[in-house]
């Protein structure tokens, strides 16, 4: 890449560090931006800067926010008695999109991951315990991902929270709505069967 | 089931190939390094999405090619399904395999590497029984991959200082998934030994007593709690050796011929025949599980066998729905379709 002018090479290099972007896409993005009006590019660069300068973590639930406490923690209509524990702010957004959950959240900012050296002290676990001491909840819903890290995190938290006398639940795993039983993989089907409920 | 046709592009030494097998038994002959095993491998990838020779996707495309494409028709009594698969190099340099998987398609492969089931390390026998269990139970492979992930993370914790207090959530998952694997392996072994007791004497042409047993340090236990308790008992030793010392990744199979462990016994011909018999014993249980017979891919299965035994093998595979058998020398087999493989091309003999 030695033949690119320095600013071009620098931008290509910066794009390449983003997840899922290889050298070709980085080049394409760079030359795309070169062709756009200066105004538009300036808007992008200020948006990039603002995300780092203006966004903070909510000191109660650790969601990303531009005000502290965040809008959900500050909302008096949300039930403080039910706490949904998720790994990342993205997961919180996914839950919010359902519009079904009226409780509050706690974002761990990660999951237990020995391969990355991430233990309980690196997650917002202590903060969760302090929060439950301050204002006891009726129920804690563990909504970590259904992979091995998320499962370990849920098992760890369940053991930790049980002595507090709070009801601890784990979100169900199973079939996607609108799907066809015939096309479901066996593992999902087995989990769906394990998590079956009475009807009627 | 049968393979109706196979199309390859830039796969190993095949630039382009369009191959339409005709018989139930297809004998592929050709000199060394002409592409016989590559053709079997291509048929295997079409059926199962995976190569039986390598886990490295980069090995499959022709030298210098950025992608390889496989396609073909799979014929079932209820209809034909067209499947395609593309293996390509992504921008970030990794290789990706994407394509259709047919839920009833199964391949049973025999090759020289199967001798390791008898004389190789325990890992070879675990690989064999896991492959068979995966053909019987679709949930086995995902559980195995999950188990490996859990194990890697638990071992990493054991290697870190002072992490013992953090093992609990990994122990629990290891025990649950580990027992799930052991249970399916035991059922696979039970199905295998019944068939092997019939198949091996039929191939050998004499009466023999063959037995396969699953060996685990957990004895007859079936509950995850037993694995959990075993982890607890070995805790100190695990901390010292920094490794997970109990679980399905430490188990083994015992394969005995006339009461003698085959690791220390048997001529090379006998070992080859027993390895082939293990694969042939898979056929009936897999047929029952998948609802249709698997395709047999037999790489040089008759070498090192005497002509009488070779004849028995041919008689046994004649009842299969579709067989591909490679051989360096032409074979005289009644009713077989004969093909010549030469420098990446296949023609009728």
Interface residues (C-beta under 8 A of the other chain):
Chain A: X22 X23 X24 X25 X112 X113 X114 X115 X117 X119 X120 X147 X148 X149 X151 X152 X153 X154 X155 X156 X159 X185 X186 X187 X190
Chain B: X90 X91 X92 X93 X137 X138 X139 X142 X143 X146 X149 X150 X152 X153 X154 X156 X157 X160 X163 X166 X168 X169 X170 X172 X173
